[in-house]
């Protein structure tokens, strides 16, 4: 079965593109083209925004009751549940995520998000009455923002698309989705499910395109809010445009998170946990905890255990269920990670495992060797800059206060963990590190809780009631004249 596509999803139908330009979806494992899809132009974005604008200004979706919208999204959830495995396979094909990760986070997790948002929407205070100060009561309504531009990245495409599209829909907005050019295929399947669920024409529109067309979408006067996940550099540019236009914006950006290993931690259990929290999705995750902080007294033991753990991980074909580390998404990403591995050595860090070059047994694909650096100073670039690959830096600390200081010594503040035999001590550390999400002897994202970052890791939150509220405007209505 071919994965090729020849149209965009605009205004409830498969619309021919405005130009003949195409995007090639290339397997990061085989380096072979697996699909060809249209490449969106400014004209295609204009058509998508116009459809979303009509659907919001004139269509039924924003005027439905929350209960009616919930019913449609519930139908979408039921259809999505039946396509979880297919969606996971698509994402492994297009971006190279190990199938073990795809079948955990790339597809089941988005479906779990949908179900969580449905529960949140049912209990959400869409309209409430409060006692007034100047009058007997005030009505507070939460209404849709308008037309939302949803811009997900390539690393977890459905996870980040659903985190924007579903709360936007439940709140009554209409949406234009611009998938990353590396990962357009999963959004085609999503569009088919939305259509089958009964989402009205124009409410969701999808145009895959590159950076310049994305900039056109962000600046488009028909867009009321931008929801973006990606690099901090791109987020700064988007924020500047939205600030100039007073356009609503939420940004989930980069991270350089620290995992603090206290001396009383169970080292074997900690290493098993770090395999996921530090190297999930082959290290291509904004929440990856790639700075490993170990006390000077326990430093050699942590470095040795980490080296043994990483060197034992299976690197190879992402379609193989045994694979733990797959390829980078593109050749440019492979080259970027290789440059950081070389930079770390130039800065004086010591390679304990890995280093430059292809992993053993592989002669094609955009792979890098999973690498552990020791003797890393937190001021080194490999400790401060987001590499987005399987590269870990082990940094020594003097005491717990020093560990917290090092963890906070970063432009980012997205995630983190502490590993300890004393949960109370772990909670104390968690409260002191400036990060939007934090785990004690674990790391996860609970869809009932807000997700996002401090500092350069972003603006706003996804998930939970806070994530739904990002797609609403507050309106106060005074039903009676105040007593004078």
PLY file of the C-alpha trace (Angstrom):
ply
format ascii 1.0
element vertex 484
property float x
property float y
property float z
element edge 483
property int vertex1
property int vertex2
end_header
0.00 0.00 0.00
1.39 3.38 -0.99
1.70 6.14 1.59
1.78 8.86 -1.07
-0.76 11.70 -0.88
-1.70 14.34 -3.46
-3.95 16.77 -1.55
-4.40 18.81 1.61
-7.32 18.63 4.01
-9.05 22.01 3.71
-12.66 22.97 4.38
-13.79 19.39 4.92
-12.43 18.00 1.67
-9.22 16.82 0.07
-8.10 19.92 -1.82
-5.58 20.07 -4.65
-2.43 22.04 -3.75
-1.81 25.45 -5.27
1.61 24.42 -6.63
3.32 21.25 -7.82
5.94 21.34 -5.05
6.27 18.14 -3.03
7.84 16.89 0.17
9.65 13.57 0.28
9.26 11.56 3.46
12.54 9.66 3.88
13.12 6.70 6.17
15.87 7.62 8.66
16.83 3.94 8.77
17.05 3.04 5.08
17.50 6.57 3.68
14.89 5.62 1.08
11.85 7.70 0.12
8.76 6.12 1.69
6.16 8.68 0.60
5.61 11.88 -1.35
3.09 14.51 -0.28
2.31 18.06 -1.42
4.36 20.91 0.02
2.17 23.73 1.19
2.56 27.27 -0.15
1.36 30.61 1.18
-1.70 30.24 -1.06
-2.56 26.89 0.53
-2.25 28.41 4.00
-4.46 31.32 2.93
-7.12 28.84 1.78
-6.90 26.88 5.03
-7.13 30.00 7.20
-10.07 31.30 5.16
-11.90 27.99 5.68
-11.17 28.03 9.40
-12.24 31.67 9.63
-15.59 30.96 7.93
-16.15 27.94 10.13
-15.55 30.03 13.23
-17.37 33.21 12.20
-20.35 31.58 10.48
-20.35 27.86 11.19
-22.03 25.77 13.88
-18.99 24.58 15.84
-18.39 27.58 18.15
-22.15 27.89 18.69
-22.65 24.30 19.79
-22.95 23.62 23.48
-19.88 22.12 25.16
-21.86 18.88 25.51
-22.45 18.72 21.75
-18.78 19.26 20.98
-17.82 16.66 23.57
-20.05 14.14 21.80
-18.23 14.66 18.49
-14.78 14.49 20.08
-15.86 11.33 21.92
-16.69 9.78 18.54
-13.23 10.80 17.32
-11.68 9.14 20.38
-13.47 5.89 19.64
-12.23 5.88 16.06
-8.71 6.82 17.15
-8.57 3.90 19.58
-9.01 1.54 16.65
-6.07 3.09 14.78
-3.48 3.28 17.57
-1.27 0.54 16.15
-1.46 1.92 12.60
-0.60 5.40 13.86
2.40 4.07 15.78
3.70 2.25 12.69
3.29 5.39 10.56
5.36 7.48 12.98
8.10 4.86 13.20
8.20 4.83 9.40
8.34 8.59 8.92
10.65 9.69 11.76
12.45 6.58 12.95
11.18 6.31 16.52
11.86 2.82 17.90
8.65 0.84 17.67
8.91 0.12 21.40
8.62 3.87 21.99
5.99 4.42 19.28
3.74 1.78 20.81
4.10 3.46 24.20
4.13 7.21 23.59
3.79 8.04 19.90
0.24 6.72 19.54
-1.40 5.30 22.68
-0.47 8.44 24.65
-2.31 10.80 22.23
-5.43 8.67 22.58
-5.06 8.85 26.36
-4.84 12.64 26.00
-8.14 12.72 24.10
-9.87 10.74 26.82
-8.34 12.91 29.54
-9.42 16.13 27.84
-12.95 14.76 27.45
-13.14 14.18 31.19
-11.74 17.64 31.88
-14.19 19.27 29.46
-17.16 17.62 31.17
-16.18 19.18 34.50
-14.86 22.48 33.10
-16.55 25.69 34.32
-17.69 26.91 30.89
-20.09 29.32 32.57
-20.34 30.09 36.27
-22.14 32.61 38.44
-20.23 34.41 41.18
-21.45 36.66 43.98
-20.82 40.26 42.97
-19.33 43.12 44.94
-21.36 45.88 43.23
-24.35 43.74 42.34
-25.96 40.46 43.34
-24.08 38.30 40.81
-21.62 38.15 37.93
-21.63 35.57 35.12
-18.17 34.43 34.00
-17.99 32.65 30.65
-15.11 30.86 28.95
-15.45 31.28 25.20
-13.27 30.14 22.29
-10.30 32.25 21.22
-11.03 31.91 17.50
-8.83 30.43 14.77
-5.83 28.53 16.14
-2.60 27.79 14.27
-1.29 24.48 15.64
2.37 23.86 14.78
3.77 20.53 16.08
7.38 19.31 15.72
8.65 16.13 14.09
9.83 14.23 17.18
6.45 13.31 18.70
4.10 14.53 15.98
0.76 13.09 17.10
1.46 13.62 20.78
1.99 17.33 20.22
-0.73 17.72 17.57
-3.42 16.17 19.76
-2.33 18.30 22.73
-3.34 21.34 20.69
-6.16 20.21 18.40
-8.35 18.45 20.97
-8.52 21.20 23.64
-8.95 23.76 20.86
-11.91 21.81 19.48
-13.52 21.21 22.86
-13.37 24.95 23.56
-15.11 25.73 20.24
-12.15 26.96 18.19
-11.29 26.12 14.60
-7.77 25.01 13.70
-5.13 25.09 10.98
-2.48 22.42 11.56
0.94 22.77 9.93
2.78 19.46 10.41
6.56 19.36 10.17
7.78 18.47 6.66
9.50 15.34 8.02
6.28 13.93 9.55
3.14 14.72 7.56
1.77 11.19 7.22
0.20 10.79 10.67
-1.89 13.94 10.23
-3.54 12.52 7.11
-4.81 9.58 9.14
-5.93 11.98 11.89
-7.88 14.05 9.33
-9.72 10.96 8.10
-10.75 10.10 11.66
-11.91 13.65 12.41
-14.01 13.69 9.27
-15.55 10.30 10.06
-16.34 11.50 13.59
-18.48 14.34 12.21
-16.27 17.38 12.77
-17.84 20.04 10.50
-16.12 21.31 7.37
-13.48 23.95 7.97
-13.11 23.25 11.68
-9.79 21.40 11.20
-7.55 22.09 8.19
-4.13 20.54 7.53
-1.32 21.85 5.33
2.17 20.33 5.60
4.93 22.82 4.85
8.35 24.12 5.77
9.60 27.01 7.87
8.85 29.94 5.53
5.23 28.90 5.04
4.99 28.35 8.79
6.09 31.95 9.30
3.33 33.05 6.91
0.79 31.12 8.99
2.00 32.64 12.27
1.78 36.18 10.91
-1.54 35.65 9.11
-4.13 38.24 10.22
-6.83 35.55 10.23
-5.11 33.65 13.06
-6.13 34.50 16.63
-3.78 32.17 18.52
-0.60 30.23 17.82
0.17 26.99 19.65
3.73 25.88 18.92
6.05 23.11 20.05
9.65 23.23 18.92
12.99 24.89 19.44
13.50 27.87 21.70
15.03 29.83 18.80
11.90 29.38 16.69
9.72 30.08 19.73
11.38 33.45 20.27
10.59 34.48 16.68
6.98 33.34 16.99
6.58 35.18 20.29
7.90 38.37 18.70
5.36 38.20 15.88
2.51 37.39 18.24
3.58 40.18 20.59
3.56 42.70 17.77
0.05 41.62 16.75
-1.23 41.05 20.31
-2.04 37.52 19.21
-2.49 34.80 21.83
0.39 32.34 21.96
1.48 29.24 23.85
4.97 27.85 23.40
6.38 24.48 24.50
10.09 24.78 23.81
13.45 23.23 24.59
15.04 21.72 27.64
18.36 20.68 29.14
17.04 18.83 32.13
19.04 17.38 35.01
18.65 14.03 36.74
20.07 14.31 40.27
21.36 11.00 41.65
21.61 11.17 45.45
24.03 8.87 47.24
21.28 6.73 48.77
19.67 5.93 45.41
19.31 2.32 44.30
21.81 2.50 41.46
20.42 -0.42 39.47
16.87 0.97 39.59
18.17 4.44 38.77
19.97 3.20 35.67
16.86 1.36 34.51
14.87 4.58 34.92
17.48 6.71 33.15
17.30 4.49 30.07
13.89 6.05 29.52
14.09 9.54 31.01
17.46 10.35 29.41
17.27 8.45 26.12
13.59 8.19 25.18
12.92 8.47 21.45
16.67 8.05 20.79
17.32 11.22 22.81
15.07 13.29 20.54
12.82 14.58 23.32
12.57 18.03 24.87
12.17 16.50 28.35
15.18 14.16 28.02
17.30 14.43 31.15
20.71 14.53 29.54
22.62 16.10 32.47
23.27 13.38 35.04
24.35 14.90 38.38
26.33 12.64 40.73
28.09 13.45 44.00
31.88 13.50 44.00
31.87 10.64 46.51
29.67 8.48 44.26
30.80 9.85 40.88
32.84 6.91 39.61
30.11 4.44 40.56
27.46 6.43 38.68
29.68 6.87 35.63
30.48 3.17 35.58
26.86 2.09 35.96
25.71 4.54 33.28
28.43 3.40 30.90
27.44 -0.23 31.37
23.76 0.60 30.88
24.19 2.70 27.72
26.72 0.36 26.11
24.24 -2.49 26.56
21.36 -0.75 24.77
20.32 -2.10 21.37
20.89 0.35 18.49
19.39 -0.36 15.09
16.30 -0.76 12.94
13.46 1.14 14.62
10.95 -1.43 13.34
12.65 -4.15 15.42
10.89 -4.48 18.82
14.27 -5.10 20.46
15.68 -1.74 19.37
16.11 0.85 22.12
17.98 3.56 20.18
17.01 4.32 16.59
18.30 6.80 14.02
18.14 10.58 14.08
15.24 12.00 12.09
17.39 13.47 9.29
20.95 13.70 8.07
21.19 17.28 9.35
20.26 16.04 12.83
22.84 13.26 12.64
25.46 15.84 11.66
24.37 18.17 14.47
24.77 15.46 17.12
28.14 14.40 15.70
29.36 18.01 15.95
28.36 18.15 19.62
30.17 14.89 20.33
33.30 16.37 18.76
32.75 19.64 20.64
32.51 17.84 23.97
35.93 16.30 23.41
37.37 19.67 22.39
35.97 21.17 25.61
37.85 18.58 27.66
35.09 16.12 28.51
36.01 12.42 28.55
34.17 9.94 26.32
33.29 6.90 28.42
30.98 5.22 25.92
30.33 5.99 22.27
31.99 8.87 20.47
31.93 9.85 16.82
31.13 7.42 14.02
28.41 4.97 13.12
27.32 2.38 15.68
28.79 -1.09 15.19
27.03 -3.22 12.60
25.37 -0.30 10.78
26.52 1.10 7.43
23.52 3.23 6.48
20.87 5.32 8.15
21.17 8.51 10.20
22.56 6.86 13.31
24.95 8.12 15.96
26.68 6.21 18.71
24.98 6.67 22.10
27.57 8.63 24.04
28.34 9.21 27.72
30.67 12.05 28.69
32.38 12.20 32.09
34.38 15.05 33.65
31.82 17.54 32.36
31.70 21.06 33.76
28.21 22.57 33.72
29.58 25.60 31.86
30.52 23.48 28.84
28.31 23.86 25.78
27.44 20.16 25.86
25.94 20.82 29.32
24.14 24.04 28.40
22.84 23.53 24.85
20.10 21.16 23.73
21.71 18.47 21.58
18.56 16.44 20.82
20.29 13.10 20.51
21.59 10.23 22.68
24.39 12.19 24.37
24.64 12.30 28.18
26.88 14.44 30.39
27.79 13.35 33.93
28.46 16.35 36.19
29.85 16.19 39.74
28.33 18.03 42.69
29.55 18.65 46.25
26.31 18.36 48.24
22.55 18.56 47.70
22.57 22.36 47.68
25.24 22.28 44.98
23.22 19.75 42.96
20.17 22.02 43.05
22.32 24.99 42.05
23.74 23.11 39.06
20.30 21.86 38.01
19.02 25.45 38.07
22.10 26.80 36.26
20.47 26.59 32.84
18.53 28.80 30.47
15.90 26.08 30.46
13.42 24.82 33.04
11.30 22.11 31.48
11.76 18.86 33.41
13.93 16.96 35.85
14.21 14.06 38.24
15.81 13.14 41.53
16.78 9.56 42.42
16.89 8.68 46.09
15.98 6.13 48.75
14.31 8.90 50.78
11.09 10.12 49.09
10.77 13.07 51.48
14.28 14.24 50.60
13.37 13.79 46.95
10.29 15.98 47.32
12.40 18.66 48.98
14.73 18.67 45.96
11.74 18.67 43.57
10.36 21.81 45.20
13.70 23.63 44.82
14.47 22.93 41.16
12.91 25.46 38.78
11.25 23.19 36.26
7.70 22.80 35.03
7.56 19.03 35.58
9.59 16.95 38.00
9.78 13.34 39.09
10.98 11.55 42.21
12.44 8.15 41.16
10.40 8.36 37.96
9.36 10.72 35.20
6.05 10.89 33.44
3.43 13.29 32.12
0.03 12.94 33.72
-2.59 14.38 31.40
-4.58 15.64 34.37
-1.69 17.95 35.31
-0.21 20.96 33.49
2.87 20.45 31.32
5.25 23.21 30.28
8.40 24.99 31.30
10.01 27.82 33.21
12.42 30.34 31.66
13.38 29.64 28.01
11.40 26.38 28.00
8.22 28.15 27.03
5.08 30.11 27.79
1.79 28.57 28.91
0.84 25.01 29.73
-0.59 21.95 28.00
-2.72 19.16 29.53
-5.04 19.36 32.49
-7.69 22.09 32.97
-4.86 24.59 32.46
-4.24 23.21 28.97
-7.90 23.53 28.04
-8.05 27.07 29.45
-5.27 28.11 27.02
-7.86 27.95 24.24
-10.49 30.12 25.92
-11.13 33.81 26.50
-12.79 35.03 29.69
-15.92 37.13 29.51
-17.71 38.76 32.45
-21.44 39.48 32.10
-23.33 41.67 34.58
-26.99 40.61 34.40
-28.34 43.36 36.64
-27.52 46.98 37.26
-25.46 47.48 40.44
-27.15 49.10 43.37
-26.09 52.74 43.79
0 1
1 2
2 3
3 4
4 5
5 6
6 7
7 8
8 9
9 10
10 11
11 12
12 13
13 14
14 15
15 16
16 17
17 18
18 19
19 20
20 21
21 22
22 23
23 24
24 25
25 26
26 27
27 28
28 29
29 30
30 31
31 32
32 33
33 34
34 35
35 36
36 37
37 38
38 39
39 40
40 41
41 42
42 43
43 44
44 45
45 46
46 47
47 48
48 49
49 50
50 51
51 52
52 53
53 54
54 55
55 56
56 57
57 58
58 59
59 60
60 61
61 62
62 63
63 64
64 65
65 66
66 67
67 68
68 69
69 70
70 71
71 72
72 73
73 74
74 75
75 76
76 77
77 78
78 79
79 80
80 81
81 82
82 83
83 84
84 85
85 86
86 87
87 88
88 89
89 90
90 91
91 92
92 93
93 94
94 95
95 96
96 97
97 98
98 99
99 100
100 101
101 102
102 103
103 104
104 105
105 106
106 107
107 108
108 109
109 110
110 111
111 112
112 113
113 114
114 115
115 116
116 117
117 118
118 119
119 120
120 121
121 122
122 123
123 124
124 125
125 126
126 127
127 128
128 129
129 130
130 131
131 132
132 133
133 134
134 135
135 136
136 137
137 138
138 139
139 140
140 141
141 142
142 143
143 144
144 145
145 146
146 147
147 148
148 149
149 150
150 151
151 152
152 153
153 154
154 155
155 156
156 157
157 158
158 159
159 160
160 161
161 162
162 163
163 164
164 165
165 166
166 167
167 168
168 169
169 170
170 171
171 172
172 173
173 174
174 175
175 176
176 177
177 178
178 179
179 180
180 181
181 182
182 183
183 184
184 185
185 186
186 187
187 188
188 189
189 190
190 191
191 192
192 193
193 194
194 195
195 196
196 197
197 198
198 199
199 200
200 201
201 202
202 203
203 204
204 205
205 206
206 207
207 208
208 209
209 210
210 211
211 212
212 213
213 214
214 215
215 216
216 217
217 218
218 219
219 220
220 221
221 222
222 223
223 224
224 225
225 226
226 227
227 228
228 229
229 230
230 231
231 232
232 233
233 234
234 235
235 236
236 237
237 238
238 239
239 240
240 241
241 242
242 243
243 244
244 245
245 246
246 247
247 248
248 249
249 250
250 251
251 252
252 253
253 254
254 255
255 256
256 257
257 258
258 259
259 260
260 261
261 262
262 263
263 264
264 265
265 266
266 267
267 268
268 269
269 270
270 271
271 272
272 273
273 274
274 275
275 276
276 277
277 278
278 279
279 280
280 281
281 282
282 283
283 284
284 285
285 286
286 287
287 288
288 289
289 290
290 291
291 292
292 293
293 294
294 295
295 296
296 297
297 298
298 299
299 300
300 301
301 302
302 303
303 304
304 305
305 306
306 307
307 308
308 309
309 310
310 311
311 312
312 313
313 314
314 315
315 316
316 317
317 318
318 319
319 320
320 321
321 322
322 323
323 324
324 325
325 326
326 327
327 328
328 329
329 330
330 331
331 332
332 333
333 334
334 335
335 336
336 337
337 338
338 339
339 340
340 341
341 342
342 343
343 344
344 345
345 346
346 347
347 348
348 349
349 350
350 351
351 352
352 353
353 354
354 355
355 356
356 357
357 358
358 359
359 360
360 361
361 362
362 363
363 364
364 365
365 366
366 367
367 368
368 369
369 370
370 371
371 372
372 373
373 374
374 375
375 376
376 377
377 378
378 379
379 380
380 381
381 382
382 383
383 384
384 385
385 386
386 387
387 388
388 389
389 390
390 391
391 392
392 393
393 394
394 395
395 396
396 397
397 398
398 399
399 400
400 401
401 402
402 403
403 404
404 405
405 406
406 407
407 408
408 409
409 410
410 411
411 412
412 413
413 414
414 415
415 416
416 417
417 418
418 419
419 420
420 421
421 422
422 423
423 424
424 425
425 426
426 427
427 428
428 429
429 430
430 431
431 432
432 433
433 434
434 435
435 436
436 437
437 438
438 439
439 440
440 441
441 442
442 443
443 444
444 445
445 446
446 447
447 448
448 449
449 450
450 451
451 452
452 453
453 454
454 455
455 456
456 457
457 458
458 459
459 460
460 461
461 462
462 463
463 464
464 465
465 466
466 467
467 468
468 469
469 470
470 471
471 472
472 473
473 474
474 475
475 476
476 477
477 478
478 479
479 480
480 481
481 482
482 483
